[in-house]
Amino acid sequence: MPRPDFLTGGEPARLIPIAADSAREQKSVSVILTGLRSVLELRQSMLKSLGVRVGIMV
């Protein structure tokens, strides 16, 4: 399934973001997304409250 246009560009999330100092929100979201991507238990516990079942990413 193709991604929407607003999702096709951009930089990948990084644990140590490379963004301007004024982009605090971008840095924070990058760190959170990297943690979600890397730690299965974190993904499961954060998304469980939303009713989202999470499996192992390949």
C-alpha positions as CSV (number, residue, x, y, z in Angstrom):
1,M,0.0,0.0,0.0
2,P,1.6,3.3,-1.0
3,R,2.2,5.9,1.7
4,P,0.5,9.4,1.6
5,D,2.6,12.2,0.2
6,F,3.3,13.7,3.6
7,L,4.9,10.5,4.8
8,T,7.1,9.8,1.8
9,G,9.8,12.4,2.6
10,G,11.6,13.4,5.7
11,E,14.5,12.2,7.7
12,P,14.6,8.9,9.6
13,A,14.1,9.0,13.4
14,R,17.5,9.0,15.3
15,L,18.4,8.4,18.9
16,I,20.7,11.4,18.6
17,P,18.8,13.7,16.2
18,I,20.6,16.0,13.8
19,A,18.3,19.0,13.9
20,A,18.7,22.7,14.7
21,D,18.7,23.7,18.4
22,S,15.4,25.6,17.8
23,A,13.6,22.4,16.7
24,R,13.2,20.9,20.2
25,E,9.9,19.2,19.3
26,Q,11.5,17.5,16.3
27,K,14.4,16.2,18.4
28,S,12.0,14.9,21.1
29,V,9.8,13.1,18.7
30,S,12.8,11.6,17.0
31,V,14.1,10.1,20.2
32,I,10.6,8.7,21.2
33,L,10.1,7.1,17.7
34,T,13.6,5.6,17.8
35,G,12.8,4.1,21.2
36,L,9.5,2.7,20.0
37,R,11.2,1.2,16.9
38,S,13.9,-0.4,18.9
39,V,12.3,-1.7,22.1
40,L,9.4,-4.1,21.8
41,E,8.4,-3.8,25.4
42,L,8.2,0.0,25.2
43,R,6.1,-0.2,22.0
44,Q,3.7,-2.7,23.6
45,S,3.2,-0.8,26.9
46,M,2.8,2.6,25.2
47,L,0.4,1.4,22.5
48,K,-1.6,-1.0,24.7
49,S,-3.6,1.8,26.2
50,L,-4.8,2.7,22.7
51,G,-5.9,-0.9,22.1
52,V,-3.2,-1.4,19.4
53,R,-1.7,-4.9,19.4
54,V,2.0,-4.8,18.6
55,G,4.1,-7.6,17.2
56,I,7.8,-7.9,16.4
57,M,9.1,-5.6,13.6
58,V,11.1,-7.3,10.9
